[in-house]
């Protein structure tokens, strides 16, 4: 399936994150127009030049969703304004964002969630950072954007670089088209999960990279404001996965994860949440068996020895530490190192 995307347009100024909800407040739920130009001119009072062209309205075009033109699927924005046979209308997500903004109730997170669901380029960048273990800048966050890179599958991508001299964001979207498109557009556009996704530009086969570092700096600044990035020193930044998951919800979070790139600690954390009791204790054998099936299914032999080795090496390498343990019940199986007093353990990362 070929998906064409326009240039990404967000709010015009890095600090003006309120612009989109303010625009939505000034729009009716249903607009009796099929012309974006008419909406910008008539509803939002953007200035026009002597030729009638609407000025300073770039931010407005990022609000729109997907349209089919000449049998081509074109995605132009973050799906806050949709089109049907009667004209444009505000999506349910737009209405919720508008209400949250008026009440000043977590609207920044709502806005960020919208970007991560529907902006294909934003999804691609965050997928790269999440699954590649972080983003490397020359010195500090968003400094010398075009030199920033992520590494995934032994390949280095420069997602904020507008040139073709390096492996850029278009290359990433080519390698990870299905993941970049995401499940939300697939559902709206009725695209099966098995279908191959090719992301193209509106007029050329390659999406525009013009000013890519400038435009994508805007959502990344919002994500930094929300506290999603961890400074690891020397220009390396990682995403706080637990904070991200808390702010955007498990469904959106999992849509950004490529399972083959999950590390063992991430998988272990999720398993512990599923198996632990209210004190944080979990049956080491049950969790260990599932963990092995996820990260080392090809290894044969005594599974008990594998579980012992994994947890002991994890402590030795500083991945986590065992802070409590106790005897469980027969159903909890073998304890760590065969010790029934350690059928249930608690660890801290």
Buried (B, 14 or more C-beta within 10 A) or exposed (E): BEBBBBBBBBBEEBEEBBBBBEBBEEBEEEBEBBEBBBBBBEBBEBEBEEEEEBEEBBBBBBBBBBBEEEEEBBBBBBBBBBBEEEBBBBBEBBBBBBBBBEEEEEBBBBBBBBBBBBBBBBBBBBBBBBBBBBBBBEEEBBEEBBBBBBBBEEEEBBBBBBEEEBBBBBBBBBBBBBBBBBBBBBEBBEBEEEEEBBBBBBEEEBBBBEEBBEBBBBBBBBBBBBEBBEEEEEBBBBBBBEBBBEBBEEEBBEBBBBEEBBEBEBBBBBBBEEBBEEEBBBBBBBBBBBBBEBBEEEEEEEBBEBBBEBBEEBEEEEBBEBEEBBEBEEEBBBBBBEEBEBBBBBBEE
